[in-house]
Amino acid sequence: MGAAYEAIFIIPYNANKRLTDDGWEFDSLNKLPAEKIDKLITSLELKLIEKYEGVSVYSSNGIKVSIFHDSTGSIEYVFCQVFDLLNNQTISEFCSNDSSLEFFKPA
């Protein structure tokens, strides 16, 4: 069994959210700005650990981040597995400073 973590999503502001049998799905005509996500990667000191079709996975102390891309390479959403509450606060503050991003933490 893996360590406990808090799930956080970064999605386009005001995206439709729905929980399905396969997990959370998000619908939006907007994509996440790549330069903003690059800033998040830098601020959290994330390192690329794996890349496969449509997903780039980064990790650092206390956090694992999966970035999901569409077929054109645009960023649809970001899934964060947060093991350290300080990272939770950093992500929340990062999203609150940008009106194109939404911090979504499922209840």
ROLO-539138 format. One record per residue (C-alpha): chain; residue in one letter; residue number from 1; x, y, z. Coordinates in pm, 1 decimal. Example, Ala and Ser with C-alpha at 12.3 -4.5 7.8 and 13.67 -1.06 7.14 Angstrom:
REM ROLO-539138
+------+------+-------+----------+----------+----------+
| tipa | sepa | marke |       px |       py |       pz |
+------+------+-------+----------+----------+----------+
|    A |    a |     1 |   1230.0 |   -450.0 |    780.0 |
|    A |    s |     2 |   1367.0 |   -106.0 |    714.0 |
+------+------+-------+----------+----------+----------+
This chain:
REM ROLO-539138
+------+------+-------+----------+----------+----------+
| tipa | sepa | marke |       px |       py |       pz |
+------+------+-------+----------+----------+----------+
|    A |    m |     1 |      0.0 |      0.0 |      0.0 |
|    A |    g |     2 |    136.3 |    346.0 |    -94.1 |
|    A |    a |     3 |    166.7 |    650.4 |    126.6 |
|    A |    a |     4 |   -143.3 |    862.8 |    184.1 |
|    A |    y |     5 |   -172.6 |   1174.4 |    -28.0 |
|    A |    e |     6 |   -414.5 |   1455.9 |   -100.3 |
|    A |    a |     7 |   -545.7 |   1478.3 |   -457.3 |
|    A |    i |     8 |   -548.8 |   1822.5 |   -616.7 |
|    A |    f |     9 |   -631.6 |   1916.6 |   -974.4 |
|    A |    i |    10 |   -536.5 |   2229.6 |  -1161.9 |
|    A |    i |    11 |   -795.4 |   2283.3 |  -1432.4 |
|    A |    p |    12 |   -904.2 |   2565.9 |  -1662.0 |
|    A |    y |    13 |  -1113.1 |   2817.7 |  -1467.6 |
|    A |    n |    14 |  -1482.5 |   2727.6 |  -1460.9 |
|    A |    a |    15 |  -1437.0 |   2388.1 |  -1628.9 |
|    A |    n |    16 |  -1724.4 |   2142.0 |  -1591.9 |
|    A |    k |    17 |  -1637.7 |   1869.8 |  -1340.8 |
|    A |    r |    18 |  -1793.9 |   1527.1 |  -1308.6 |
|    A |    l |    19 |  -1704.1 |   1214.1 |  -1119.2 |
|    A |    t |    20 |  -1737.4 |    899.1 |  -1329.5 |
|    A |    d |    21 |  -1658.2 |    532.8 |  -1270.7 |
|    A |    d |    22 |  -1315.4 |    607.5 |  -1423.9 |
|    A |    g |    23 |  -1243.7 |    906.3 |  -1197.6 |
|    A |    w |    24 |  -1274.6 |   1281.0 |  -1240.1 |
|    A |    e |    25 |  -1337.0 |   1422.7 |  -1586.3 |
|    A |    f |    26 |  -1317.8 |   1787.1 |  -1686.1 |
|    A |    d |    27 |  -1470.6 |   1962.4 |  -1985.2 |
|    A |    s |    28 |  -1359.1 |   2302.6 |  -2103.3 |
|    A |    l |    29 |  -1297.9 |   2477.4 |  -2432.0 |
|    A |    n |    30 |   -996.5 |   2640.5 |  -2265.7 |
|    A |    k |    31 |   -658.8 |   2480.2 |  -2206.8 |
|    A |    l |    32 |   -406.9 |   2555.6 |  -1935.3 |
|    A |    p |    33 |   -133.6 |   2802.5 |  -2035.5 |
|    A |    a |    34 |    192.4 |   2605.8 |  -2073.9 |
|    A |    e |    35 |    404.9 |   2895.1 |  -1948.4 |
|    A |    k |    36 |    204.9 |   2905.2 |  -1622.9 |
|    A |    i |    37 |    248.0 |   2532.1 |  -1566.5 |
|    A |    d |    38 |    620.3 |   2567.2 |  -1642.3 |
|    A |    k |    39 |    639.2 |   2827.0 |  -1364.0 |
|    A |    l |    40 |    470.4 |   2584.1 |  -1125.5 |
|    A |    i |    41 |    719.9 |   2310.9 |  -1219.4 |
|    A |    t |    42 |   1005.1 |   2551.0 |  -1148.3 |
|    A |    s |    43 |    861.3 |   2682.5 |   -819.8 |
|    A |    l |    44 |    807.4 |   2329.1 |   -685.3 |
|    A |    e |    45 |   1151.7 |   2218.2 |   -814.3 |
|    A |    l |    46 |    993.8 |   1926.0 |   -998.5 |
|    A |    k |    47 |   1199.1 |   1682.9 |  -1204.3 |
|    A |    l |    48 |   1063.2 |   1489.1 |  -1502.6 |
|    A |    i |    49 |   1055.9 |   1120.5 |  -1408.4 |
|    A |    e |    50 |    851.2 |    966.4 |  -1688.8 |
|    A |    k |    51 |    670.1 |   1052.4 |  -2006.8 |
|    A |    y |    52 |    419.2 |    845.4 |  -2200.2 |
|    A |    e |    53 |    146.9 |    916.0 |  -2453.5 |
|    A |    g |    54 |    -27.0 |   1233.7 |  -2345.6 |
|    A |    v |    55 |    116.2 |   1246.4 |  -1992.0 |
|    A |    s |    56 |    429.3 |   1398.0 |  -1838.2 |
|    A |    v |    57 |    502.4 |   1294.6 |  -1478.6 |
|    A |    y |    58 |    715.2 |   1506.3 |  -1244.7 |
|    A |    s |    59 |    822.1 |   1451.5 |   -886.5 |
|    A |    s |    60 |    995.6 |   1623.9 |   -597.1 |
|    A |    n |    61 |    998.1 |   1590.9 |   -220.7 |
|    A |    g |    62 |    640.9 |   1551.2 |   -104.9 |
|    A |    i |    63 |    468.1 |   1578.5 |   -443.1 |
|    A |    k |    64 |    403.7 |   1394.9 |   -769.4 |
|    A |    v |    65 |    252.5 |   1587.2 |  -1061.0 |
|    A |    s |    66 |     99.1 |   1440.1 |  -1377.4 |
|    A |    i |    67 |     33.0 |   1679.1 |  -1666.2 |
|    A |    f |    68 |   -227.9 |   1559.6 |  -1916.0 |
|    A |    h |    69 |   -204.5 |   1680.0 |  -2276.6 |
|    A |    d |    70 |   -454.0 |   1657.5 |  -2561.6 |
|    A |    s |    71 |   -361.8 |   1526.6 |  -2908.9 |
|    A |    t |    72 |   -219.4 |   1867.8 |  -3007.3 |
|    A |    g |    73 |      5.0 |   1887.0 |  -2700.4 |
|    A |    s |    74 |   -204.0 |   2149.4 |  -2518.6 |
|    A |    i |    75 |   -244.1 |   2100.0 |  -2142.7 |
|    A |    e |    76 |   -592.3 |   1982.0 |  -2044.4 |
|    A |    y |    77 |   -538.1 |   1947.3 |  -1669.2 |
|    A |    v |    78 |   -280.9 |   1875.9 |  -1399.7 |
|    A |    f |    79 |   -318.6 |   1609.1 |  -1131.2 |
|    A |    c |    80 |   -115.6 |   1654.9 |   -812.5 |
|    A |    q |    81 |    -56.2 |   1390.1 |   -548.5 |
|    A |    v |    82 |     43.3 |   1595.6 |   -245.8 |
|    A |    f |    83 |    217.8 |   1422.0 |     44.3 |
|    A |    d |    84 |    334.8 |   1746.3 |    212.6 |
|    A |    l |    85 |     86.0 |   2018.4 |    312.8 |
|    A |    l |    86 |    334.5 |   2294.6 |    226.1 |
|    A |    n |    87 |    305.3 |   2190.9 |   -140.3 |
|    A |    n |    88 |    -75.0 |   2208.8 |   -108.5 |
|    A |    q |    89 |    -47.8 |   2571.0 |      6.0 |
|    A |    t |    90 |    200.6 |   2655.8 |   -272.3 |
|    A |    i |    91 |    -32.1 |   2516.3 |   -540.8 |
|    A |    s |    92 |   -335.0 |   2692.7 |   -392.4 |
|    A |    e |    93 |   -152.7 |   3027.6 |   -385.6 |
|    A |    f |    94 |    -22.3 |   2973.3 |   -737.9 |
|    A |    c |    95 |   -375.4 |   2918.0 |   -870.7 |
|    A |    s |    96 |   -527.1 |   3205.7 |   -674.1 |
|    A |    n |    97 |   -287.1 |   3446.3 |   -849.4 |
|    A |    d |    98 |   -416.9 |   3354.4 |  -1195.5 |
|    A |    s |    99 |   -773.2 |   3392.5 |  -1320.5 |
|    A |    s |   100 |   -724.5 |   3125.9 |  -1593.5 |
|    A |    l |   101 |   -652.8 |   2849.0 |  -1337.9 |
|    A |    e |   102 |   -877.8 |   2672.7 |  -1090.2 |
|    A |    f |   103 |   -757.2 |   2482.7 |   -781.8 |
|    A |    f |   104 |   -988.0 |   2183.1 |   -740.5 |
|    A |    k |   105 |   -962.4 |   1956.0 |   -438.5 |
|    A |    p |   106 |  -1230.5 |   1683.7 |   -438.9 |
|    A |    a |   107 |  -1413.2 |   1642.6 |   -111.2 |
+------+------+-------+----------+----------+----------+
